[in-house]
Amino acid sequence: MSDIIGYTYNADNFTPKALIEFMVQLRELSPAALDMSPEVALNQLADVYGIDRDNEYSFDSNDFPKVILKFMDADITDFVGYSDMPDFKVS
């Protein structure tokens, strides 16, 4: 889990916190998700929709978030929510 630096959803890259806030605004997730880890909230939602998160080829990022891992060399400074992470260090 510590290798997850963000998520791709609806043609945008999000920090974990920003994604959950966005999905709560869309009413995809309940406000209770704000108090959960992003992975727990997304696993619960995937169960509701019958999405296999272990097989990202089985769904589109417009339908459900896909993870962005550290090794993928994504530029986190372009992520939605990056400005809310002043202590994040780009390595």
Secondary structure, 3 states (H helix, E strand, C coil): CCCEEEEEECCEEECHHHHHHHHHHCCCCCHHHHHCCHHHHHHHHHHHHCCCCCCHHHCCCCCCCEEEEHHHCCCHHHCECHHHCCCCCCC
